[in-house]
């Protein structure tokens, strides 16, 4: 009997890992991280992808999909076998996709079959995409289900009307990703990066690059939540949006500390209401405590929906000291020291190989003595922010931009995506600063857009443009809460004032090459001018001493560039494959902690 079951299991494994006789394998790549070999079609990012709004029932659609390059004139390949296979959710340029290639047409078809669990009967079925770069058109059983534009935000379609009564269901996804050929939000992606290595630009990450999943929901359900902590009045403000505007439905919120209920309240849908949390435990990098939150949707007689979430009670603000604004966490000055993190992986590009790798990244930043990270012109999956929330790491979040001048239509699209970024992630306590533009790239209407973000989310700080030129006020847009200059070797500080806090948003770039851990052996390399670990570490300590002096002049934060090497940039704390630490960990940690653990912090 045991042998029979084992044989059946092995047959299923072969069926899952093979499409039309082709077995999936990692494509040839210059470098791989330690987690790459843990990836397979059976465990491609299997974790629940939306930790801030959890339901018990769901189905992961990650794994092997059929795939082929497309053209704009193609008919939808309904019921047809596609030529290749791809491991979703890894970009088609990545090694973990199994392809690692660019498409001349910039277009592709994805196809797979799925079944709907029998115990979902009577409920609506939502099809969720964590993120797809850039245009996505979805067909279910030959019928058009919807279209989405934007490469960084999650979206979903109610596919209930298109489902067969039983049996297999066909999903076809058409993707178009112009990348940096157009002035869309693309961050550091460069379409010619495969054939023409460049400074400060990296491989494109096209197509599905975050988890695809199904979820059953009742006819009337919770669609979105907004939770704002208020430590001064010891409460949270909660807004629950539902799929029904019917006045008979109410939202009930329960806040718990483990098994102990500490707060409860209720209110109407689509309107904020308050829930008291007496003597709250505050969230901080030293003590990242999270309260459990349960939100139920009820009519006059029954509970119709329920989700699980969490909240961190923390406050980010500014306070004037010696005529200079300083950034405060929970009404206390905390110098924010962090690395610049591009969010790139040599095996998955935009997509981390595993959730364990995401967690490891945040843990290591903490172990190096950082209390903050700047997520540089990329938006991550929710689970990355979940680990920042859980482990206690402050986040400065950039909006991905473009190097090009935008048309009016592209400006509208950018503003839509900017608002989606804020609304999609504003429940994460770790995020304390939104950054609208970086170094003037694609900048337009900075005052209007900065004020828009400040009005959209008054509970956080906003940087209008990260990277003014020190001493050149004509290129500093006097907007937002934070004045931020970039100056690498050595670091500098912008001039303080009574209106905005001052930070250095990028400095450092202390780099050297580690043989055997280089993405492109022929270069050209950027920032590789130090002799090795000792020289690089000594320079790091020297720069921290300069940062300490700038603190006395009012500096509130600093961002060291950068966390890892990225392709041809050789200036990381780690090599690109995360296998070699390039600076002395113990000394870097001590240097970082000296910026915020000294007694002088109490005076500020």
KETIFI-799615 format. One line per 8 residues: their letters; for each residue x, y, z of C-alpha. Coordinates in steps of 0.25 Angstrom, whole numbers, padded with zeros to 4 digits. Example, Ala and Ser with C-alpha at 12.3 -4.5 7.8 and 13.67 -1.06 7.14 Angstrom:
AS = 0049 -0018 0031  0055 -0004 0029
END
This chain:
XXXXXXXX = 0000 0000 0000  0011 0009 0004  0018 0007 -0010  0005 0010 -0017  0003 0023 -0010  0018 0027 -0013  0016 0023 -0028  0004 0032 -0029
XXXXXXXX = 0011 0044 -0022  0023 0043 -0031  0014 0043 -0043  0007 0055 -0038  0020 0062 -0036  0024 0059 -0050  0011 0064 -0055  0013 0077 -0048
XXXXXXXX = 0027 0080 -0052  0025 0076 -0066  0017 0083 -0077  0017 0076 -0090  0029 0068 -0087  0038 0079 -0083  0043 0079 -0069  0045 0093 -0062
XXXXXXXX = 0059 0097 -0057  0066 0109 -0053  0071 0116 -0065  0086 0119 -0066  0090 0131 -0058  0103 0138 -0054  0099 0138 -0039  0089 0131 -0030
XXXXXXXX = 0085 0133 -0016  0086 0122 -0005  0070 0121 -0007  0070 0119 -0022  0071 0103 -0020  0059 0103 -0011  0050 0108 -0022  0041 0098 -0030
XXXXXXXX = 0028 0098 -0036  0022 0092 -0024  0026 0103 -0014  0027 0116 -0023  0024 0126 -0012  0013 0118 -0005  0011 0128 0007  -0002 0136 0008
XXXXXXXX = 0001 0149 0000  -0008 0159 0008  -0004 0158 0023  -0012 0171 0026  -0025 0166 0022  -0026 0151 0024  -0037 0141 0021  -0036 0126 0023
XXXXXXXX = -0040 0121 0010  -0031 0124 -0003  -0024 0116 -0014  -0010 0119 -0019  -0008 0119 -0034  0007 0121 -0034  0014 0110 -0041  0016 0106 -0056
XXXXXXXX = 0008 0113 -0066  0008 0111 -0081  0015 0123 -0088  0019 0129 -0101  0023 0142 -0108  0011 0150 -0114  0009 0161 -0124  -0001 0173 -0123
XXXXXXXX = -0009 0167 -0134  -0011 0153 -0128  -0024 0147 -0126  -0026 0142 -0111  -0021 0127 -0111  -0033 0121 -0105  -0032 0106 -0103  -0019 0106 -0109
XXXXXXXX = -0006 0100 -0104  0005 0110 -0103  0019 0108 -0107  0027 0109 -0094  0025 0109 -0079  0029 0119 -0069  0029 0118 -0053  0020 0129 -0048
XXXXXXXX = 0022 0138 -0041  0036 0141 -0046  0038 0151 -0058  0041 0145 -0071  0055 0152 -0071  0059 0144 -0058  0066 0131 -0056  0055 0126 -0047
XXXXXXXX = 0045 0127 -0058  0052 0116 -0065  0053 0126 -0077  0063 0137 -0074  0060 0144 -0088  0055 0157 -0093  0044 0158 -0103  0045 0166 -0115
XXXXXXXX = 0030 0169 -0116  0030 0173 -0101  0017 0164 -0101  0013 0151 -0095  0002 0141 -0093  0001 0133 -0080  -0009 0121 -0079  -0013 0111 -0069
XXXXXXXX = -0025 0102 -0064  -0030 0102 -0050  -0042 0097 -0042  -0050 0104 -0032  -0052 0096 -0019  -0065 0090 -0017  -0067 0097 -0003  -0067 0111 -0010
XXXXXXXX = -0080 0109 -0016  -0090 0120 -0014  -0079 0131 -0012  -0072 0140 -0021  -0059 0137 -0026  -0048 0147 -0027  -0035 0146 -0036  -0024 0154 -0030
XXXXXXXX = -0011 0158 -0036  0000 0164 -0026  0006 0171 -0037  0008 0170 -0053  0017 0179 -0061  0011 0186 -0068  -0002 0185 -0075  -0011 0172 -0072
XXXXXXXX = -0023 0167 -0079  -0030 0155 -0073  -0039 0145 -0080  -0047 0134 -0072  -0052 0122 -0081  -0051 0131 -0093  -0058 0143 -0087  -0052 0156 -0084
XXXXXXXX = -0051 0159 -0069  -0043 0172 -0069  -0031 0180 -0071  -0021 0187 -0062  -0010 0197 -0064  0002 0199 -0054  0014 0190 -0051  0014 0191 -0035
XXXXXXXX = 0000 0191 -0029  -0009 0179 -0027  -0022 0177 -0034  -0033 0167 -0035  -0045 0163 -0043  -0059 0157 -0039  -0058 0145 -0049  -0071 0138 -0043
XXXXXXXX = -0079 0141 -0056  -0069 0134 -0065  -0067 0121 -0058  -0072 0108 -0063  -0082 0100 -0054  -0071 0090 -0051  -0058 0084 -0056  -0046 0091 -0062
XXXXXXXX = -0046 0106 -0063  -0037 0113 -0073  -0029 0126 -0070  -0022 0134 -0081  -0014 0146 -0077  -0008 0156 -0088  0003 0165 -0083  0010 0177 -0090
XXXXXXXX = 0022 0183 -0083  0028 0195 -0091  0038 0197 -0079  0046 0209 -0080  0043 0211 -0095  0031 0219 -0089  0030 0229 -0078  0023 0220 -0068
XXXXXXXX = 0027 0216 -0054  0038 0207 -0057  0049 0210 -0046  0063 0205 -0049  0058 0195 -0060  0065 0197 -0074  0061 0190 -0086  0075 0190 -0092
XXXXXXXX = 0081 0185 -0079  0083 0170 -0085  0092 0175 -0096  0098 0188 -0091  0102 0188 -0077  0100 0202 -0071  0102 0211 -0059  0091 0211 -0049
XXXXXXXX = 0081 0203 -0058  0077 0189 -0057  0070 0177 -0064  0055 0179 -0067  0045 0170 -0059  0034 0168 -0068  0020 0161 -0067  0015 0154 -0054
XXXXXXXX = 0024 0157 -0043  0016 0155 -0030  0006 0144 -0026  -0006 0140 -0033  -0017 0135 -0025  -0032 0132 -0023  -0041 0136 -0012  -0056 0133 -0009
XXXXXXXX = -0064 0144 -0003  -0078 0146 0001  -0088 0154 -0007  -0086 0166 0003  -0072 0166 0007  -0060 0175 0013  -0053 0181 0001  -0042 0190 0008
XXXXXXXX = -0039 0195 0022  -0031 0207 0027  -0026 0207 0041  -0019 0220 0047  -0012 0219 0061  -0014 0231 0070  -0004 0229 0082  -0008 0243 0088
XXXXXXXX = -0023 0239 0090  -0020 0224 0092  -0029 0219 0080  -0029 0215 0066  -0037 0221 0055  -0043 0210 0046  -0050 0211 0032  -0056 0199 0026
XXXXXXXX = -0060 0199 0012  -0070 0188 0007  -0076 0183 -0006  -0089 0188 -0002  -0094 0202 0001  -0106 0196 0008  -0108 0204 0021  -0112 0191 0029
XXXXXXXX = -0098 0186 0029  -0088 0190 0041  -0074 0187 0043  -0069 0182 0057  -0054 0183 0061  -0048 0175 0072  -0033 0178 0077  -0026 0168 0084
XXXXXXXX = -0012 0166 0091  -0011 0151 0090  -0023 0145 0096  -0027 0157 0103  -0037 0167 0097  -0032 0181 0099  -0042 0189 0090  -0055 0188 0083
XXXXXXXX = -0063 0197 0074  -0073 0198 0063  -0077 0207 0052  -0084 0209 0038  -0077 0205 0026  -0069 0215 0018  -0068 0225 0030  -0057 0226 0040
XXXXXXXX = -0060 0221 0055  -0051 0220 0067  -0047 0209 0076  -0041 0212 0089  -0028 0204 0093  -0024 0209 0107  -0010 0210 0111  -0005 0204 0098
XXXXXXXX = 0008 0197 0096  0016 0205 0086  0022 0200 0073  0037 0204 0070  0049 0197 0064  0053 0193 0078  0040 0188 0082  0031 0184 0069
XXXXXXXX = 0019 0180 0077  0007 0178 0068  -0008 0177 0073  -0017 0166 0066  -0029 0172 0059  -0042 0165 0055  -0052 0172 0046  -0065 0166 0044
XXXXXXXX = -0077 0171 0035  -0091 0169 0040  -0105 0171 0037  -0116 0172 0047  -0116 0157 0049  -0103 0151 0044  -0088 0152 0042  -0086 0152 0027
XXXXXXXX = -0071 0154 0026  -0058 0154 0035  -0044 0157 0032  -0031 0157 0041  -0021 0169 0042  -0012 0176 0051  -0008 0190 0056  0005 0196 0062
XXXXXXXX = 0003 0207 0071  0013 0218 0067  0014 0232 0063  0023 0239 0053  0024 0254 0054  0034 0266 0055  0037 0275 0066  0046 0288 0066
XXXXXXXX = 0059 0287 0074  0069 0299 0074  0061 0305 0062  0062 0292 0054  0051 0282 0051  0055 0268 0056  0048 0255 0052  0041 0249 0064
XXXXXXXX = 0036 0234 0067  0026 0233 0078  0029 0248 0082  0044 0244 0084  0055 0248 0075  0061 0235 0068  0072 0237 0058  0068 0228 0046
XXXXXXXX = 0080 0221 0040  0078 0211 0029  0083 0205 0016  0078 0208 0002  0071 0195 -0003  0068 0194 -0018  0060 0181 -0016  0067 0173 -0027
XXXXXXXX = 0071 0158 -0027  0081 0152 -0037  0072 0139 -0038  0058 0146 -0038  0061 0161 -0041  0049 0168 -0036  0044 0155 -0029  0051 0150 -0016
XXXXXXXX = 0053 0135 -0018  0046 0131 -0005  0039 0138 0007  0050 0133 0015  0059 0141 0007  0051 0154 0009  0051 0151 0024  0066 0149 0025
XXXXXXXX = 0068 0162 0018  0061 0170 0029  0067 0162 0040  0081 0164 0034  0078 0179 0033  0074 0179 0048  0087 0171 0052  0096 0181 0045
XXXXXXXX = 0090 0192 0054  0080 0199 0044  0067 0204 0049  0062 0208 0036  0063 0205 0021  0060 0213 0009  0053 0205 -0002  0058 0211 -0014
XXXXXXXX = 0049 0214 -0026  0042 0200 -0025  0030 0195 -0017  0030 0182 -0011  0020 0171 -0008  0012 0173 0004  0020 0161 0011  0033 0170 0011
XXXXXXXX = 0026 0181 0019  0020 0170 0028  0034 0166 0032  0038 0181 0034  0025 0182 0043  0028 0169 0050  0043 0171 0052  0043 0186 0054
XXXXXXXX = 0050 0193 0043  0045 0207 0039  0043 0209 0024  0045 0221 0015  0037 0217 0003  0040 0223 -0011  0030 0224 -0023  0036 0218 -0035
XXXXXXXX = 0039 0228 -0046  0044 0230 -0060  0056 0237 -0066  0047 0242 -0078  0038 0254 -0079  0023 0250 -0078  0012 0253 -0087  -0001 0258 -0081
XXXXXXXX = -0007 0243 -0081  0006 0238 -0075  0005 0248 -0064  -0010 0244 -0061  -0005 0229 -0060  0007 0233 -0051  -0003 0240 -0041  -0012 0229 -0041
XXXXXXXX = -0001 0219 -0038  0004 0229 -0027  -0009 0229 -0020  -0010 0214 -0021  0004 0212 -0014  -0001 0221 -0002  -0015 0214 -0001  -0009 0200 -0003
XXXXXXXX = 0001 0201 0008  -0004 0212 0018  -0007 0201 0028  0007 0197 0030  0013 0203 0043  0027 0202 0038  0025 0212 0027  0028 0226 0032
XXXXXXXX = 0032 0234 0020  0026 0235 0005  0036 0240 -0005  0029 0245 -0017  0041 0248 -0027  0056 0244 -0027  0067 0253 -0032  0057 0261 -0041
XXXXXXXX = 0055 0249 -0050  0043 0251 -0058  0039 0262 -0048  0027 0271 -0051  0017 0279 -0042  0025 0275 -0029  0018 0284 -0020  0004 0280 -0025
XXXXXXXX = 0007 0265 -0024  0014 0266 -0011  0003 0273 -0005  -0007 0263 -0011  0001 0252 -0003  0001 0260 0010  -0014 0262 0009  -0016 0247 0005
XXXXXXXX = -0008 0242 0017  -0006 0252 0028  -0001 0242 0038  0012 0241 0031  0024 0250 0026  0025 0253 0012  0038 0256 0004  0035 0263 -0009
XXXXXXXX = 0048 0261 -0016  0059 0253 -0010  0073 0258 -0015  0074 0273 -0015  0088 0278 -0019  0094 0283 -0006  0097 0298 -0007  0088 0300 -0019
XXXXXXXX = 0074 0305 -0015  0070 0308 -0029  0068 0292 -0030  0062 0290 -0017  0047 0290 -0017  0042 0295 -0004  0031 0285 -0002  0028 0274 0008
XXXXXXXX = 0033 0271 0022  0047 0267 0019  0059 0274 0012  0068 0263 0006  0081 0264 -0001  0090 0253 -0007  0105 0254 -0006  0113 0241 -0007
XXXXXXXX = 0128 0242 -0003  0128 0249 0007  0114 0251 0012  0109 0265 0014  0097 0271 0021  0087 0281 0015  0085 0294 0023  0075 0293 0034
XXXXXXXX = 0062 0302 0035  0050 0303 0044  0040 0297 0034  0046 0284 0029  0055 0273 0035  0068 0270 0028  0074 0257 0024  0084 0251 0015
XXXXXXXX = 0076 0242 0006  0088 0235 0000  0103 0235 0003  0114 0225 0003  0116 0216 -0009  0128 0209 -0003  0131 0198 -0012  0141 0187 -0017
XXXXXXXX = 0140 0174 -0025  0139 0160 -0019  0144 0150 -0029  0134 0139 -0032  0122 0148 -0028  0121 0158 -0039  0109 0159 -0048  0117 0163 -0061
XXXXXXXX = 0132 0160 -0061  0135 0170 -0072  0128 0182 -0066  0127 0193 -0066  0126 0194 -0051  0122 0205 -0043  0128 0209 -0029  0139 0198 -0028
XXXXXXXX = 0150 0207 -0024  0154 0202 -0010  0164 0191 -0007  0156 0181 0001  0148 0179 0014  0158 0186 0023  0159 0199 0015  0144 0199 0012
XXXXXXXX = 0140 0197 0027  0150 0208 0031  0144 0218 0021  0130 0214 0026  0134 0217 0041  0140 0230 0036  0127 0234 0029  0119 0231 0042
XXXXXXXX = 0128 0240 0050  0124 0251 0040  0109 0248 0041  0110 0249 0056  0115 0263 0054  0104 0267 0045  0094 0262 0056  0098 0274 0064
XXXXXXXX = 0094 0283 0053  0081 0276 0052  0082 0264 0043  0070 0254 0046  0074 0243 0037  0084 0237 0027  0083 0226 0017  0096 0218 0013
XXXXXXXX = 0097 0213 -0001  0095 0202 -0002  0090 0188 0004  0095 0179 -0007  0103 0180 -0020  0093 0181 -0031  0098 0175 -0045  0109 0185 -0048
XXXXXXXX = 0108 0194 -0036  0119 0188 -0026  0116 0196 -0014  0108 0187 -0005  0109 0182 0009  0107 0169 0003  0110 0163 -0011  0099 0163 -0020
XXXXXXXX = 0097 0148 -0018  0096 0150 -0002  0107 0140 0000  0119 0150 0004  0119 0161 0015  0128 0172 0009  0129 0180 0021  0133 0176 0036
XXXXXXXX = 0119 0173 0042  0123 0176 0056  0129 0189 0053  0118 0194 0044  0108 0190 0054  0115 0198 0065  0116 0210 0056  0102 0210 0052
XXXXXXXX = 0097 0208 0067  0106 0220 0071  0096 0229 0063  0084 0226 0071  0088 0219 0084  0097 0230 0090  0092 0238 0103  0092 0251 0095
XXXX = 0079 0246 0088  0071 0248 0100  0075 0263 0100  0069 0264 0086
END
